[in-house]
Amino acid sequence: MQAEGEVARIVKDKFIGLLGAIYTRIPRQYRPAIKWAVFGVLLRLQSLATFRRIRKGRRVEFLDFDIAHLEPFETLEPDSRQILVESICSTVSPGTERAVLSGLPGARRSFPYEPGYSCAGAVVKVGKKVSEVEPGDRVVGRMKHTSFSVRPPGGLFKVPDGVSGEEASFMELGIIVLQGIRKARIRPGDRVAVVGQGLIGQLANKFARLAGAGRVIAVAQSRRRESTALGPGGADEYIALAEDSGALDRIQADVVIEAVGSPQAVVQSIQCAVPGGRVILLGSSRGIGRGVDFKRLAQDRSIDIVGAHISAMPDRESSPGRWTYQQEGELFLRLLAEHRISVSDLVTWRAAPSECNQVFETLAAGGAHHVGIVFQWKPE
Amino acid sequence: MEPLKIGIIGAGAIAQRNAREAVASGVARLAGVFDVNHKVARNMAKALSAPFYPTVESMLASPDVDTVLISVPHHLHRPLGVQAAQSGKHVMMEKPVANSLEEADAILDACKTNGVGLTVNYSFRFLPKIQKAKQLVEMGALGDITGIQILQHQYKDPGYWTGARSNSPDDWRASREKCGGGFLIMTTCHIIDYVHFITGLRTERIYSEYGTLCSPAEVEDIISIACKLENGAVGSLCASSIMRGVDQNEERISGTNGTMVLNEDGISLFSTRPVDGLKPGKVHRIKKFPDVSWTAEWVRDFATSLHEGREPAVSGRDAWDNLAFITSAYDSMEKGMAVQVPVLPSVTGAKER
């Protein structure tokens, strides 16, 4: 039996290898059309075989470095264990999506690539065996920038009444920040510095305040995102390093949240901390730092450095310092429902999906003054 | 709109073509023909059913003529252009506007002083391909322009230089004094014009090398130019009339968001942006363009500009800038160094000249 399985595996590998060899002999310019035709035929055969209709939609795709476009796609309607969610609003995760778009270190993906992982929508259809949600429910979760998603209901959260689709679509970003804030162990009255004032940084301002910080100091290179940072529930003070590079040593924060993701920002964050203070590495670090004097910077000053990336969250068991993804998501939605945190004031660009090329071109160039960018897929 | 009453000064091959296109434009009629070669002028007048004038003076004195189309050797552009303007006639000049910037100044000043219109035959701008390229650039297909490359190679046989094929044989094209230069001022000037038109940019600095390697002429038959545009973009131009067996005409314009190639096949465009309904991230070939007469479009625009009291699409200033590029290229080679391209003082108040 084992030998038969081995033979089958070899035959399958050979067959796939043969297909690959044929495909690579097709002139490059004809490949997308052939691929489209082959997959189109397969999808239609599957549709006939499973009695499921084909549904057409549009989604954002990165076609190549620095090129985003709204592309048509088609897929089968849900099977018995799946649901169909029509998107209302998806939030752009600027750091991660820009990193993939521009091929930054640690974010190399092959193209075309479908970005997006924080999207709210309305359930339109459910499979026969689905009991968790029903048509008409609003849900949020890891869905792409797409007009609809067909997927199992697991991993999605129901959006509470009183929370808009736009607010809910911040959930994944909210979880990223909440798990970092939890590790920061902010005590009442602490001075908290947040280095980096992109979307993650500005959400961190708000959660730090909510966690009891006495003073929240926003630190960024320039003042281009100052007005949103100092908005309701945000930072008390804004420092632009381009104007005052010596400011870092004067900040003396009990807790520093690093929300940039560059080696330089990590060093700057450590500089911001008071001796004995704590630095939370929240940004998705890209690049390798060299030539840093860690003895003088951190060791001599007894700085705690805490890694806090969302990928290190526990799936199931939680502890006081480490909640699960599910717990953080529910908390985020509850805070929104109880109006204890606001996110809509961070939205600087409500874009039509057809504007995605312009949105990502702006992001690739540094994002200008933008903080929160959302794609509006359908009116709420 | 009253049709232009065009008097033809110079009845060479290009004038005959231009005259027919002017009539076809529907906004002009031929009001007379003059050439120092009376036989040629009479034949043309007869063929186009227009009066023959034996002298320039008699044509310029005629109230039946309100515009002149001057197609003569370059060194005659100034005297005839100035004379026509002083006689109150609008001036349509064959390219280049003149042989030197001083001569061009005199023509521009005479037209301005006498309140007459001036345009120069850089009519390739009206080619649908060029108009489309300009439109795409304005729509942002290329982003900020970063570079231009111009290639133009042809073969001009010895008869071209001696005028062997002309109806009025003359070797003025081979003379530096009469022609002002060689292949660059005579032929490539069109491309220089429309590449600047498409990009909307001026050239700021030029370095050139040129030579006369194979032709019976004292002007260049091969030239290579490196240049810097006003926004910092870097460009190059290679042109010659001595490349045997291969005709090559290609312009490449690149920018932060795309690249455009113009050649005999049309336009190839790559853009990171979805412009004009084209999908980003792939090369599109735009091959089909409407069949229009670019010369007729040029005449139509000039007539309309006079009627509306606006500058024509190809203004005296545009032609001056084009000549500034060309004379700077010659100047650079003679000085063996990069030179700044002059700016028309009346436009900028600059003192570059």
Chai-1 contact restraints between the chains, C-beta under 6 A:
chainA,res_idxA,chainB,res_idxB,connection_type,confidence,min_distance_angstrom,max_distance_angstrom,comment,restraint_id
A,L63,B,G281,contact,1.0,0.0,6.0,A-B,restraint_1
A,D64,B,G281,contact,1.0,0.0,6.0,A-B,restraint_2
A,D66,B,T272,contact,1.0,0.0,6.0,A-B,restraint_3
A,I67,B,T272,contact,1.0,0.0,6.0,A-B,restraint_4
A,I67,B,P280,contact,1.0,0.0,6.0,A-B,restraint_5
A,I67,B,G281,contact,1.0,0.0,6.0,A-B,restraint_6
A,H69,B,P274,contact,1.0,0.0,6.0,A-B,restraint_7
A,H69,B,P280,contact,1.0,0.0,6.0,A-B,restraint_8
A,N357,B,R273,contact,1.0,0.0,6.0,A-B,restraint_9
A,N357,B,P274,contact,1.0,0.0,6.0,A-B,restraint_10
